[in-house]
Amino acid sequence: MLLTDQKSVPRALAISLVILASLCASTSSALAELPADIARNIATTASAANALRTTEASVGQSLGNKSLQWIKARRARDSGDNALGSVVVTAISARPDLVSEIISTAVQVAPSSAQMLAKHTAHVFPGFAPVIARAAGLPLPSIQTSAYTDYIASPSYGAQPPIQVATRAPTLYRPVYPVVQSTQPPPRPLASVTPKRRVVADDQKIAPGYYGAEEISDPIEGLNRAVFAFNDALDIMIMRPVAALYGYLMPPPAKPAAQRFFKNLKAPVIMINDLVQLDGTDAAVTAGRFVINSTVGVLGLFEMADDFGLNEHRADFGQSLHSYGVAPGPYIVLPVLGPSTLRDGTGQVVDGFIDPFNYLLRADVRTARDVGAAVVGRESLVAGLDNLRNNSVDYYSALRAAWYQNRVLNLNKGRAGLAAATDKLTDDMFDDAE
């Protein structure tokens, strides 16, 4: 009897320990339950990223080019991973005690992004690297970065992982998938947002026919995206490499001179459009600039007209139509030429017809002029477009918005006096979109 009791003691103790462990595990699970807003945020972002991948894959497949399909698929994957990574970092910043649960949830909804998520999160929070690796089911060496190596070498290594972390995570890009903190309905697409119209004072109406910001209308987005994909592939394979090579070989002081040379060739078209807009003062300024920069400025290589108080402005036939109240029409992406609207695309054609150099120069010289202007212009945009491409979830939408902002200013001759009012209008539009 005594022996039986002695044997039953460890057995009862083992059973008690198992029950206690089960209770502790269930309690820990209840305490560590992921908040609904964080879980919903992760799931929504992963769903949006998958939808973007599907859309980009279908566009690439419709073009029938395997190389382009691969490029678009990789870009969509990277954009989706960046979006999900930003949401995960933000969630951990808010709830560092749930780092394991946040990583596990993100890996469950996006298993193909597990490596990227774990590596990026461990780089932002190196003290949590072992926990992140276990939650993602990955070996620790596979997610180690320089930040983790520095953390290991720091005097604070060996202490408990920090609970107080930065309250604001680094922003990887301007999110298209906003962080959802409430049950409010998702924001409307940018194309459907009507910007607020403000009353502009008379002294701010520098250009005649100022009507403020115009709404982006993109009713043929599917076709536009197909043309955009073609242009983007052409840019990746030809234009950007040539522009980058030109930028590498051209001495830095010579680059602004080349830009001024090609700007000077546009002066006749600008002057004609000034006259179309019944702006004799600007037409005289343009004529004076062209004479001075073409002679004293050595064919426009040097900017000399500014010294005479003749400041640069822009004018084109699309702007002239705008000054007479012609609506922009739908947004369109033109082959090779890029973003435009029905009104501005028509204006580009008219500008080509009224350019006197198209009649004075030989065909080979015109071709050399056009190619040179395209390369010089593309080189000036290499850094800006690369940044926009790499840091946007949807490059098409980001470029459309960037083009719109620039065009709103150009419609008013790009003058600094109206820049503040224009920037306020575009800022209001993007605030509404977000």
TORTIGU-538089 format. One line per 3 residues: for each residue x, y, z of N, C-alpha, C. Coordinates in pm, whole numbers. Layout:
TORTIGU-538089
X,Y,Z,X,Y,Z,X,Y,Z  ...
END
This chain:
TORTIGU-538089
83,-120,0,0,0,0,86,124,0  192,118,81,283,232,88,357,250,-44  395,135,-102,465,141,-231,376,200,-338
251,159,-335,156,213,-432,142,364,-416  135,406,-290,124,551,-269,248,624,-315  367,559,-291,490,624,-334,496,638,-486
445,538,-559,444,546,-705,342,647,-756  232,661,-682,127,751,-729,163,897,-710  257,926,-619,293,1066,-592,356,1133,-714
462,1074,-771,518,1139,-891,420,1143,-1008  336,1036,-1018,239,1037,-1126,140,1151,-1109  90,1169,-984,-3,1279,-958,64,1413,-979
194,1420,-937,267,1544,-956,282,1577,-1104  312,1475,-1184,326,1497,-1328,195,1543,-1389  85,1479,-1349,-46,1517,-1402,-78,1661,-1363
-45,1699,-1241,-71,1835,-1195,9,1937,-1275  137,1900,-1302,221,1990,-1379,168,2008,-1521  118,1898,-1581,62,1907,-1716,-61,1997,-1717
-148,1979,-1616,-268,2062,-1609,-230,2208,-1590  -132,2232,-1499,-90,2370,-1472,-31,2434,-1597  49,2355,-1671,108,2408,-1795,0,2440,-1898
-101,2354,-1904,-210,2379,-1998,-285,2507,-1963  -311,2524,-1831,-379,2645,-1789,-296,2769,-1819  -164,2758,-1794,-76,2873,-1821,-73,2905,-1970
-69,2798,-2051,-65,2820,-2195,-192,2887,-2245  -308,2838,-2192,-434,2897,-2236,-446,3042,-2190  -395,3069,-2068,-398,3206,-2018,-309,3296,-2100
-186,3245,-2130,-93,3323,-2212,-151,3350,-2349  -219,3248,-2407,-278,3267,-2540,-387,3373,-2536  -465,3373,-2430,-573,3471,-2419,-516,3612,-2405
-405,3623,-2325,-347,3755,-2306,-277,3805,-2431  -224,3709,-2508,-146,3747,-2625,-229,3751,-2753  -358,3747,-2737,-443,3749,-2856,-424,3880,-2931
-408,3869,-3061,-380,3986,-3143,-502,4075,-3150  -487,4207,-3126,-603,4298,-3137,-665,4293,-3276  -794,4316,-3280,-867,4301,-3406,-820,4400,-3511
-786,4524,-3468,-748,4624,-3568,-615,4589,-3633  -521,4533,-3554,-392,4494,-3611,-409,4375,-3705  -485,4275,-3662,-509,4159,-3748,-578,4199,-3877
-678,4287,-3866,-750,4331,-3986,-658,4412,-4077  -573,4491,-4017,-480,4572,-4095,-385,4485,-4178  -331,4383,-4113,-239,4291,-4181,-311,4216,-4292
-431,4166,-4263,-506,4090,-4363,-545,4178,-4481  -588,4302,-4454,-629,4392,-4563,-512,4426,-4654  -396,4452,-4593,-279,4487,-4672,-232,4369,-4756
-233,4250,-4699,-194,4131,-4774,-290,4105,-4890  -420,4126,-4865,-518,4107,-4972,-497,4207,-5084  -471,4334,-5048,-448,4436,-5150,-321,4406,-5229
-217,4358,-5161,-93,4323,-5230,-115,4207,-5328  -193,4108,-5288,-223,3997,-5378,-303,4043,-5499  -398,4135,-5475,-477,4189,-5587,-388,4264,-5685
-291,4340,-5633,-198,4412,-5720,-115,4316,-5803  -70,4209,-5740,9,4109,-5814,-73,4047,-5926  -199,4017,-5897,-285,3958,-5999,-306,4054,-6115
-330,4182,-6082,-352,4282,-6188,-228,4298,-6274  -112,4310,-6212,12,4329,-6287,44,4206,-6372  14,4088,-6317,39,3965,-6393,-49,3958,-6516
-176,3999,-6502,-267,3995,-6617,-226,4096,-6723  -181,4214,-6679,-134,4315,-6775,-11,4265,-6849  85,4209,-6774,204,4156,-6838,174,4041,-6932
80,3954,-6894,45,3842,-6980,-23,3889,-7108  -102,3995,-7098,-170,4046,-7218,-73,4102,-7320  44,4144,-7274,143,4199,-7367,221,4090,-7439
217,3967,-7385,282,3855,-7452,433,3860,-7449  492,3929,-7352,638,3939,-7342,680,3880,-7208  755,3768,-7211,792,3700,-7087,883,3785,-7001
975,3858,-7064,1065,3944,-6985,986,4052,-6914  890,4112,-6984,809,4216,-6923,720,4159,-6813  669,4037,-6837,588,3972,-6733,670,3954,-6606
795,3911,-6622,880,3888,-6506,909,4019,-6433  936,4126,-6509,965,4256,-6449,845,4306,-6369  726,4298,-6430,607,4349,-6363,572,4263,-6242
592,4130,-6253,564,4043,-6139,659,4072,-6023  786,4093,-6055,883,4123,-5949,852,4257,-5883  814,4356,-5964,784,4488,-5909,660,4482,-5820
558,4408,-5865,437,4395,-5783,467,4322,-5653  553,4220,-5662,590,4146,-5540,664,4236,-5442  761,4312,-5491,838,4401,-5404,748,4509,-5342
657,4563,-5423,567,4667,-5371,477,4612,-5262  422,4493,-5285,336,4432,-5185,412,4399,-5058  536,4348,-5072,618,4317,-4955,650,4443,-4875
680,4551,-4945,708,4677,-4875,587,4727,-4798  469,4716,-4861,348,4760,-4794,321,4679,-4668  332,4546,-4680,307,4459,-4565,414,4480,-4457
539,4498,-4499,646,4523,-4403,624,4650,-4324  576,4754,-4390,549,4880,-4321,438,4863,-4218  334,4788,-4253,225,4764,-4158,273,4684,-4038
358,4583,-4062,409,4500,-3952,496,4583,-3859  583,4666,-3914,669,4750,-3830,586,4846,-3747  483,4905,-3808,395,4996,-3735,323,4924,-3622
279,4801,-3648,208,4725,-3545,300,4691,-3429  423,4651,-3459,517,4617,-3352,554,4742,-3272  564,4856,-3339,592,4980,-3266,484,5010,-3164
359,4980,-3202,247,5006,-3112,236,4900,-3003  263,4772,-3037,250,4662,-2941,374,4573,-2946  487,4617,-2889,608,4534,-2892,596,4405,-2813
499,4399,-2721,479,4277,-2645,417,4166,-2728  365,4200,-2847,300,4101,-2933,381,4075,-3059  512,4094,-3052,594,4081,-3172,581,3941,-3233
580,3838,-3151,570,3701,-3203,436,3677,-3271  327,3723,-3209,195,3703,-3267,178,3782,-3397  235,3905,-3402,224,3986,-3523,297,3922,-3640
419,3874,-3614,496,3809,-3721,427,3681,-3765  377,3601,-3671,310,3476,-3707,188,3502,-3794  109,3602,-3757,-11,3634,-3836,26,3679,-3977
129,3763,-3986,170,3812,-4118,223,3699,-4205  297,3607,-4147,349,3494,-4224,237,3401,-4268  133,3388,-4186,20,3302,-4223,-56,3358,-4343
-78,3489,-4346,-155,3547,-4456,-69,3570,-4580  63,3576,-4564,153,3598,-4678,278,3512,-4663  263,3380,-4678,378,3291,-4657,494,3317,-4752
465,3364,-4872,573,3389,-4967,658,3509,-4927  607,3593,-4837,681,3711,-4793,750,3690,-4658  753,3567,-4609,806,3541,-4474,950,3587,-4460
1034,3555,-4558,1176,3590,-4549,1194,3742,-4544  1126,3813,-4634,1139,3958,-4638,1087,4022,-4510  970,3976,-4463,911,4033,-4343,1003,4016,-4222
1054,3895,-4206,1139,3867,-4091,1269,3946,-4098  1328,3952,-4216,1457,4022,-4229,1440,4172,-4207  1337,4230,-4267,1315,4374,-4251,1280,4409,-4107
1193,4331,-4045,1153,4360,-3908,1270,4344,-3812  1354,4242,-3835,1472,4223,-3751,1572,4336,-3769  1575,4395,-3887,1664,4508,-3909,1617,4631,-3831
1484,4651,-3826,1430,4766,-3752,1436,4742,-3602  1411,4617,-3559,1413,4582,-3417,1515,4470,-3394  1644,4500,-3394,1745,4392,-3383,1737,4315,-3253
1688,4379,-3145,1677,4308,-3018,1575,4196,-3020  1480,4201,-3115,1377,4099,-3126,1411,3993,-3230  1530,3998,-3288,1563,3907,-3399,1539,3760,-3366
1584,3707,-3251,1557,3564,-3223,1408,3532,-3216  1331,3623,-3154,1186,3600,-3144,1122,3603,-3282  1166,3697,-3365,1111,3709,-3500,1143,3585,-3581
1265,3536,-3570,1304,3416,-3645,1220,3296,-3605  1197,3278,-3474,1115,3164,-3429,971,3179,-3478  916,3300,-3468,777,3321,-3510,760,3299,-3660
860,3332,-3740,852,3313,-3885,892,3173,-3928  943,3092,-3833,986,2957,-3867,1112,2954,-3952  1202,3050,-3929,1324,3061,-4009,1445,3056,-3917
1558,3008,-3966,1680,3011,-3885,1727,3154,-3866  1782,3182,-3750,1825,3318,-3718,1928,3372,-3818  2027,3294,-3862,2126,3350,-3956,2064,3400,-4087
1949,3344,-4126,1890,3384,-4254,1828,3522,-4251  1806,3578,-4131,1744,3711,-4123,1838,3812,-4059  1961,3773,-4030,2054,3866,-3967,2095,3975,-4064
2102,4097,-4014,2148,4212,-4092,2257,4284,-4013  2309,4391,-4072,2413,4467,-4004,2363,4526,-3872  2233,4559,-3868,2178,4614,-3745,2184,4513,-3631
2158,4385,-3663,2165,4281,-3561,2309,4259,-3516  2403,4264,-3611,2544,4247,-3578,2591,4359,-3486  2549,4481,-3515,2585,4594,-3429,2523,4579,-3290
2401,4525,-3287,2335,4507,-3158,2409,4403,-3073  2454,4296,-3137,2529,4192,-3065,2658,4251,-3008  2720,4339,-3084,2848,4396,-3040,2830,4510,-2940
2709,4556,-2920,2687,4671,-2832,2691,4628,-2686  2718,4722,-2594,2722,4688,-2451,2589,4641,-2397  2480,4678,-2463,2348,4639,-2413,2311,4495,-2446
2397,4425,-2522,2364,4287,-2558,2364,4200,-2432  2268,4113,-2422,2254,4025,-2307,2141,4068,-2217  2100,4194,-2231,1984,4241,-2156,1857,4190,-2221
1748,4210,-2154,1620,4168,-2210,1587,4253,-2331  1515,4197,-2428,1476,4277,-2545,1401,4402,-2501  1431,4516,-2558,1367,4641,-2514,1217,4639,-2540
1143,4683,-2441,999,4692,-2456,959,4829,-2510  1036,4932,-2470,1008,5066,-2521,1083,5084,-2652  1009,5094,-2759,1070,5109,-2890,1023,5241,-2950
1078,5273,-3064,1041,5398,-3130,891,5399,-3155  830,5509,-3123,685,5517,-3141,646,5538,-3286  744,5574,-3369,713,5596,-3510,812,5517,-3595
761,5423,-3669,849,5340,-3751,893,5416,-3875  1011,5381,-3929,1055,5449,-4052,957,5426,-4164  929,5528,-4241,836,5517,-4353,912,5473,-4477
873,5361,-4534,941,5309,-4651,894,5376,-4778  774,5428,-4779,717,5482,-4901,591,5555,-4860  531,5624,-4954,401,5687,-4929,294,5580,-4946
234,5528,-4836,147,5411,-4849,24,5439,-4935  -3,5346,-5025,-129,5348,-5097,-232,5268,-5017  -182,5168,-4941,-270,5092,-4853,-260,5156,-4714
-356,5240,-4673,-342,5312,-4547,-355,5219,-4428  -293,5258,-4317,-303,5180,-4194,-443,5201,-4136  -516,5094,-4124,-655,5103,-4080,-658,5102,-3928
-704,5206,-3868,-713,5215,-3723,-858,5217,-3674  -952,5215,-3765,-1091,5220,-3726,-1173,5139,-3825  -1304,5141,-3800,-1394,5066,-3890,-1449,5154,-4000
-1386,5272,-4024,-1434,5359,-4130,-1416,5292,-4265  -1502,5321,-4362,-1486,5259,-4495,-1357,5302,-4559  -1299,5219,-4647,-1172,5252,-4710,-1185,5378,-4794
-1073,5452,-4813,-1080,5577,-4889,-1112,5552,-5034  -1173,5651,-5097,-1205,5640,-5239,-1078,5643,-5322  -1077,5581,-5440,-961,5591,-5526,-935,5735,-5563
-806,5765,-5591,-767,5902,-5621,-842,5957,-5741  -868,5871,-5841,-931,5919,-5964,-1073,5969,-5940  -1135,5922,-5832,-1274,5962,-5809,-1287,6080,-5715
-1176,6134,-5670,-1180,6245,-5574,-1190,6376,-5649  -1284,6457,-5612,-1297,6590,-5670,-1229,6689,-5578  -1121,6753,-5623,-1049,6845,-5536,-1134,6966,-5498
-1105,7018,-5380,-1176,7137,-5338,-1137,7255,-5427  -1232,7335,-5460,-1204,7456,-5537,-1205,7577,-5442  -1103,7658,-5455,-1092,7774,-5370,-1103,7900,-5453
-1146,8008,-5391,-1150,8137,-5458,-1010,8196,-5451  -951,8224,-5567,-816,8278,-5573,-824,8427,-5594  -745,8501,-5517,-746,8646,-5527,-700,8690,-5665
-746,8809,-5706,-714,8858,-5839,-565,8875,-5860  -493,8915,-5753,-350,8936,-5770,-273,8806,-5784  -338,8692,-5756,-275,8562,-5773,-303,8502,-5910
-399,8559,-5982,-433,8507,-6115,-335,8562,-6218  -214,8507,-6214,-109,8559,-6302,-139,8527,-6447  -174,8403,-6474,-204,8364,-6612,-352,8383,-6637
-391,8431,-6756,-534,8446,-6786,-602,8311,-6790  -725,8307,-6744,-801,8183,-6750,-765,8084,-6642  -722,8133,-6527,-688,8041,-6418,-817,7985,-6357
-824,7852,-6353,-945,7788,-6300,-914,7695,-6182  -790,7698,-6134,-756,7612,-6022,-727,7470,-6068  -712,7382,-5971,-680,7243,-6002,-795,7175,-6074
-761,7083,-6163,-863,7012,-6239,-866,6866,-6196  -981,6807,-6209,-1000,6671,-6163,-935,6571,-6259  -873,6467,-6202,-818,6359,-6283,-931,6264,-6321
-950,6245,-6450,-1051,6151,-6499,-980,6045,-6581  -990,5920,-6536,-918,5810,-6602,-1015,5698,-6638  -1106,5724,-6733,-1208,5623,-6765,-1153,5504,-6844
-1038,5519,-6910,-981,5409,-6989,-854,5359,-6922  -862,5339,-6791,-742,5301,-6715,-681,5171,-6764  -765,5075,-6802,-710,4947,-6851,-621,4966,-6972
-669,5042,-7071,-588,5069,-7190,-467,5153,-7155  -486,5251,-7068,-373,5335,-7027,-265,5253,-6960  -304,5157,-6877,-204,5074,-6810,-127,4988,-6910
-194,4941,-7014,-125,4862,-7117,-21,4947,-7190  -60,5069,-7229,34,5159,-7296,146,5198,-7199  109,5220,-7073,209,5254,-6972,311,5142,-6955
264,5018,-6958,356,4904,-6946,452,4900,-7065  401,4929,-7185,486,4934,-7304,591,5045,-7289  547,5163,-7249,640,5275,-7231,744,5244,-7123
698,5180,-7016,789,5149,-6906,895,5048,-6951  853,4949,-7028,949,4852,-7078,1050,4918,-7172  1001,5007,-7256,1090,5081,-7346,1187,5168,-7267
1139,5226,-7161,1225,5310,-7077,1331,5226,-7007  1292,5110,-6954,1386,5024,-6882,1495,4970,-6975  1455,4933,-7095,1549,4869,-7187,1634,4967,-7265
1583,5088,-7291,1655,5180,-7381,1681,5314,-7315  1575,5387,-7283,1590,5527,-7246,1671,5546,-7117  1638,5472,-7013,1710,5494,-6888,1857,5456,-6899
1892,5340,-6958,2037,5311,-6971,2112,5417,-7050  2051,5466,-7160,2119,5569,-7240,2132,5697,-7160  2026,5736,-7089,2031,5858,-7009,2132,5846,-6895
2138,5729,-6831,2234,5708,-6723,2377,5714,-6776  2401,5656,-6894,2534,5662,-6954,2572,5806,-6988  2477,5880,-7043,2501,6021,-7073,2534,6099,-6945
2459,6072,-6839,2483,6141,-6713,2619,6107,-6653  2664,5983,-6677,2795,5942,-6624,2910,6006,-6702  2895,6015,-6835,3003,6066,-6919,3006,6219,-6924
2891,6282,-6910,2885,6428,-6924,2936,6495,-6797  3029,6590,-6807,3075,6661,-6688,2959,6736,-6623  2954,6739,-6491,2841,6804,-6422,2816,6948,-6466
2919,7031,-6486,2888,7170,-6529,2824,7178,-6667  2845,7074,-6751,2792,7079,-6887,2646,7038,-6895  2595,6968,-6794,2457,6920,-6800,2356,7036,-6800
2367,7134,-6710,2272,7247,-6717,2282,7323,-6848  2403,7331,-6905,2419,7402,-7032,2342,7331,-7143  2347,7196,-7144,2273,7120,-7244,2122,7138,-7226
2077,7142,-7102,1934,7164,-7078,1892,7302,-7126  1975,7401,-7100,1942,7537,-7146,1939,7547,-7298  2028,7473,-7365,2032,7474,-7511,1900,7427,-7570
1849,7315,-7520,1724,7261,-7574,1603,7344,-7530  1608,7404,-7412,1501,7495,-7371,1494,7614,-7464  1610,7665,-7505,1614,7782,-7593,1548,7753,-7727
1558,7628,-7774,1496,7592,-7901,1343,7592,-7894  1288,7587,-7774,1142,7588,-7759,1084,7730,-7753  1171,7831,-7753,1125,7968,-7737,1024,8012,-7843
1043,7979,-7973,942,8021,-8072,802,7967,-8043  793,7841,-8001,662,7783,-7970,601,7854,-7849  683,7883,-7749,633,7953,-7631,581,8091,-7670
655,8163,-7756,613,8297,-7796,481,8292,-7873  466,8195,-7963,342,8184,-8038,224,8159,-7945  243,8074,-7846,134,8046,-7753,106,8167,-7663
208,8245,-7631,183,8369,-7558,90,8460,-7637  114,8467,-7768,29,8551,-7853,-112,8493,-7863  -121,8359,-7872,-254,8296,-7877,-332,8329,-7750
-262,8338,-7637,-326,8371,-7510,-346,8522,-7492  -314,8599,-7598,-330,8745,-7596,-248,8808,-7485  -130,8750,-7462,-40,8800,-7359,82,8860,-7427
71,8986,-7471,178,9050,-7545,303,9070,-7462  287,9094,-7332,404,9115,-7246,491,8991,-7240  426,8875,-7216,503,8751,-7212,563,8717,-7347
491,8748,-7455,546,8723,-7588,672,8805,-7611  672,8932,-7567,790,9016,-7580,905,8965,-7495  873,8917,-7374,976,8861,-7286,1040,8738,-7351
957,8651,-7408,1009,8531,-7472,1097,8566,-7591  1053,8660,-7672,1133,8702,-7787,1267,8760,-7743  1264,8844,-7638,1388,8900,-7587,1482,8794,-7532
1427,8698,-7461,1509,8589,-7408,1575,8510,-7521  1499,8482,-7624,1552,8402,-7734,1668,8475,-7804  1652,8605,-7828,1757,8683,-7895,1883,8690,-7809
1865,8724,-7682,1981,8740,-7593,2053,8608,-7569  1977,8502,-7536,2041,8374,-7507,2101,8309,-7632  2044,8337,-7749,2098,8279,-7872,2224,8349,-7918
2245,8472,-7877,2363,8548,-7920,2465,8558,-7807  2436,8641,-7709,2528,8656,-7596,2543,8525,-7520  2434,8450,-7510,2438,8323,-7438,2487,8205,-7519
2539,8229,-7640,2597,8124,-7726,2498,8010,-7748  2397,8039,-7828,2294,7939,-7866,2219,7883,-7745  2212,7961,-7639,2136,7917,-7522,2215,7837,-7420
2344,7816,-7445,2424,7738,-7349,2439,7811,-7216  2431,7942,-7220,2442,8021,-7098,2316,8105,-7081  2271,8114,-6957,2151,8192,-6925,2192,8337,-6901
2168,8422,-6999,2203,8563,-6990,2080,8653,-6978  1964,8605,-7023,1844,8689,-7025,1797,8723,-6884  1822,8637,-6788,1781,8667,-6650,1849,8793,-6598
1972,8816,-6644,2044,8936,-6599,1977,9063,-6648  1895,9053,-6752,1822,9168,-6805,1680,9176,-6751  1649,9093,-6653,1515,9093,-6594,1411,9019,-6676
1456,8938,-6774,1362,8862,-6858,1356,8719,-6803  1263,8695,-6713,1255,8566,-6646,1181,8463,-6730  1220,8339,-6714,1164,8228,-6793,1021,8197,-6752
937,8159,-6846,805,8104,-6820,775,7999,-6927  673,7923,-6904,638,7814,-6996,503,7842,-7061  490,7793,-7182,362,7805,-7253,356,7698,-7360
242,7637,-7375,218,7539,-7480,72,7549,-7522  36,7478,-7628,-100,7494,-7680,-205,7433,-7588  -169,7329,-7514,-261,7277,-7414,-292,7382,-7308
-188,7456,-7269,-209,7566,-7174,-294,7676,-7236  -274,7701,-7367,-356,7803,-7435,-503,7763,-7437  -530,7636,-7465,-669,7588,-7462,-727,7602,-7322
-645,7571,-7222,-689,7586,-7083,-725,7730,-7051  -647,7826,-7106,-673,7967,-7078,-805,8013,-7136  -857,7940,-7237,-987,7973,-7294,-1099,7888,-7235
-1069,7813,-7131,-1172,7738,-7061,-1198,7600,-7113  -1110,7546,-7200,-1130,7410,-7252,-1097,7309,-7142  -1187,7217,-7117,-1167,7116,-7013,-1056,7019,-7053
-990,6957,-6954,-878,6869,-6988,-919,6741,-7058  -1042,6694,-7035,-1082,6566,-7092,-1021,6451,-7016  -1034,6329,-7066,-983,6213,-6993,-832,6208,-6991
-780,6148,-6886,-636,6122,-6875,-599,6010,-6972  -491,6029,-7047,-447,5929,-7143,-296,5914,-7134  -248,5795,-7163,-105,5768,-7170,-71,5745,-7317
8,5834,-7372,44,5827,-7514,165,5737,-7533  168,5656,-7639,287,5575,-7667,410,5663,-7680  515,5628,-7610,645,5696,-7612,638,5832,-7540
536,5912,-7568,528,6048,-7511,488,6048,-7365  411,5949,-7320,380,5937,-7179,250,6001,-7136  238,6043,-7007,113,6093,-6951,66,6221,-7019
-66,6235,-7033,-124,6355,-7092,-273,6350,-7067  -344,6445,-7126,-490,6443,-7130,-530,6464,-7275  -658,6450,-7303,-704,6468,-7441,-671,6609,-7489
-692,6709,-7404,-662,6847,-7441,-511,6868,-7459  -431,6821,-7364,-287,6844,-7371,-221,6761,-7480  -276,6641,-7506,-222,6562,-7617,-246,6630,-7750
-365,6687,-7766,-393,6766,-7886,-299,6885,-7896  -271,6946,-7780,-179,7059,-7778,-39,7022,-7822  7,6902,-7788,140,6859,-7831,147,6847,-7983
39,6796,-8043,38,6785,-8190,43,6923,-8254  -36,7017,-8201,-39,7153,-8256,97,7221,-8237  159,7200,-8122,291,7260,-8098,393,7211,-8200
380,7086,-8241,471,7034,-8344,450,7102,-8478  326,7136,-8509,296,7201,-8637,342,7347,-8639  335,7415,-8525,368,7557,-8524,515,7583,-8491
593,7479,-8467,735,7497,-8438,810,7531,-8567  866,7649,-8582,933,7685,-8707,1057,7602,-8735  1122,7553,-8630,1242,7473,-8652,1211,7342,-8725
1086,7294,-8715,1049,7172,-8788,1047,7195,-8939  1044,7321,-8981,1044,7353,-9125,1180,7406,-9170  1258,7461,-9078,1387,7518,-9114,1501,7417,-9112
1489,7315,-9028,1597,7217,-9013,1576,7098,-9105  1689,7037,-9145,1682,6914,-9225,1631,6800,-9138  1587,6694,-9202,1528,6581,-9130,1627,6520,-9033
1754,6503,-9076,1852,6441,-8987,1883,6531,-8868  1885,6663,-8890,1910,6756,-8780,1792,6756,-8683  1670,6750,-8737,1553,6743,-8649,1556,6617,-8564
1595,6507,-8626,1602,6382,-8551,1705,6391,-8439  1822,6447,-8472,1927,6463,-8371,1878,6553,-8257  1805,6660,-8293,1752,6750,-8190,1655,6678,-8099
1563,6602,-8157,1461,6534,-8077,1523,6427,-7987  1618,6351,-8043,1683,6246,-7962,1764,6310,-7850  1838,6416,-7881,1916,6482,-7778,1831,6540,-7668
1719,6603,-7706,1629,6659,-7605,1570,6549,-7517  1536,6435,-7578,1479,6324,-7501,1579,6269,-7401  1705,6252,-7443,1808,6197,-7354,1838,6295,-7240
1854,6422,-7274,1884,6522,-7171,1768,6534,-7072  1646,6534,-7124,1531,6541,-7035,1518,6419,-6946  1543,6300,-7003,1533,6177,-6923,1642,6170,-6817
1760,6220,-6849,1869,6217,-6751,1837,6302,-6630  1769,6413,-6652,1734,6500,-6540,1630,6436,-6448  1563,6331,-6494,1457,6267,-6416,1497,6129,-6364
1623,6089,-6385,1664,5953,-6346,1641,5930,-6197  1695,6017,-6113,1683,5998,-5968,1536,6007,-5923  1463,6107,-5975,1325,6124,-5932,1235,6007,-5970
1247,5959,-6094,1162,5847,-6136,1204,5718,-6069  1334,5698,-6045,1378,5578,-5974,1321,5576,-5833  1323,5689,-5768,1267,5697,-5633,1117,5672,-5634
1049,5729,-5732,904,5708,-5742,873,5562,-5772  952,5500,-5859,929,5360,-5896,951,5267,-5777  1059,5290,-5702,1097,5198,-5596,1015,5217,-5469
961,5336,-5447,894,5365,-5322,743,5382,-5334  686,5333,-5442,541,5339,-5458,485,5199,-5477  369,5177,-5421,304,5046,-5435,254,5027,-5578
197,5131,-5636,146,5125,-5772,212,5238,-5852  312,5202,-5933,391,5302,-6006,303,5382,-6101  205,5317,-6162,116,5386,-6255,41,5500,-6185
-21,5469,-6072,-98,5571,-6000,-8,5680,-5945  111,5641,-5897,203,5740,-5842,251,5837,-5950  283,5784,-6069,329,5871,-6176,216,5960,-6228
95,5907,-6230,-20,5987,-6271,-40,6105,-6177  -30,6081,-6046,-46,6189,-5949,68,6290,-5960  193,6240,-5979,307,6332,-5991,294,6417,-6117
252,6356,-6227,234,6432,-6351,126,6537,-6332  19,6501,-6264,-92,6594,-6242,-45,6717,-6163  31,6692,-6055,79,6804,-5975,164,6899,-6060
253,6842,-6140,341,6926,-6222,260,7001,-6328  159,6935,-6384,82,6998,-6491,-4,7113,-6438  -55,7100,-6316,-135,7208,-6258,-52,7336,-6251
74,7323,-6214,161,7440,-6207,193,7492,-6347  218,7403,-6442,252,7446,-6578,136,7516,-6648  14,7478,-6613,-101,7543,-6675,-105,7693,-6642
-36,7730,-6536,-30,7870,-6498,109,7926,-6521  177,7872,-6623,309,7917,-6668,419,7892,-6567  393,7803,-6471,496,7759,-6380,558,7868,-6295
486,7975,-6271,544,8087,-6201,539,8068,-6050  644,8114,-5987,654,8095,-5842,546,8170,-5767  496,8277,-5821,395,8357,-5752,268,8280,-5727
243,8181,-5810,120,8103,-5794,149,7966,-5734  274,7937,-5706,311,7804,-5659,244,7771,-5527  239,7868,-5434,181,7841,-5303,34,7806,-5315
-41,7882,-5395,-184,7852,-5413,-203,7717,-5479  -119,7687,-5577,-131,7559,-5646,-98,7443,-5554  11,7458,-5476,48,7352,-5383,-62,7328,-5281
-130,7434,-5237,-238,7419,-5141,-353,7341,-5203  -384,7367,-5328,-492,7295,-5394,-460,7148,-5407  -336,7118,-5451,-300,6977,-5468,-289,6906,-5333
-241,6977,-5229,-236,6916,-5097,-376,6883,-5048  -472,6971,-5070,-610,6942,-5031,-663,6818,-5104  -628,6806,-5232,-675,6691,-5308,-620,6560,-5248
-490,6558,-5216,-431,6436,-5162,-479,6409,-5021  -506,6514,-4942,-564,6492,-4811,-700,6426,-4821  -781,6468,-4917,-911,6406,-4938,-895,6262,-4983
-794,6236,-5066,-774,6101,-5118,-733,6005,-5009  -662,6057,-4910,-615,5971,-4803,-723,5952,-4696
END
